[in-house]
């Protein structure tokens, strides 16, 4: 099952600004926004793994690649938002 390139690209680029907005909101609402952001984004990453795990008819390799893609897209977004945050 081929995954279109635009889907991979969009799924990696679109969550970045959303994560930045979540962090900005947590800066206003929390005394420790970095810790809260890591909790929220880590939980979201775990929940997003349910999609590939529940795919009907997908091979094990397909599921493994999709799981890896979620982590490969999510981890740099989390790192980038935290690194880009004000000290």
N, C-alpha and C positions, 0 to 999 in steps of 0.2 A: 504494500500500500504506500504510494508516494505521497509525501507531504509537500504541498506547494510552497515555494520559497517565500512568497509574500506573506503567507500565514506564519511561518517561522519568524520572519523579520518583524511583522506587526505584533506578534505575541511577545517579542523581546523589547521592542521600542515603546509601545503604549504603556506598559506598567511602570516604567521609570518615572515619568511626570506624576503619575497617580501616587506612587510611593513618596515622591517629594512633597506632594500636598498633604499626605497623611503625616509625614514628619513635621511639616510646618504647623499642622493642627495640634500635634502632640507637644510642640514647643510652647504653645499657648496654654495647653490644658494640663501639662504634667511638669513636675519638678525634675524628672529624670527622663527626658524625651528619648534619648538613645536607647536606654534599656527597654522602655515601652515599645519603641519602634521595632526593636529586634524581636520582642515577644509577639507583636502583632504580625510582622512580616514572616516570622518563622512559622507561626500557626497557619497563616495563609498559604505558605509554601507546602506545608503538610496536607492541608485540605485540597490544594490543587493537584496533588498526586493521586487523588481518588479518581479523577477523570480517566487517566490512562489505565489504571488498575481495573476499572469496570468496563472497559471496551469489549463489546461482544465480537468474537471472531478474530481478534487481533492475535498475531503470533507473539511468542515470548520475546523475540528480538524487537519487534515493533514496540511493545510495552516498555521494554528496557530503554530503548532509544528515546521514547517520549518522556519517561521519567528522568533520564539524564538531561534532556533538553530543558525540562522545568527547573532543575537544579542549576544548570549552566546559565540559564537566563536569570534566575532569581538571586543567586549568590552575588554576582557583580552589581546588581541593582541595589541590594541591601548595603554592600560595601561602599558603593558610590554615593549613596545618599548620606551615609554616616560620615564619610570622608569630606563630603561637600558641606556638611552642616557647620554652622558657626561654632567656634570654641566656647 
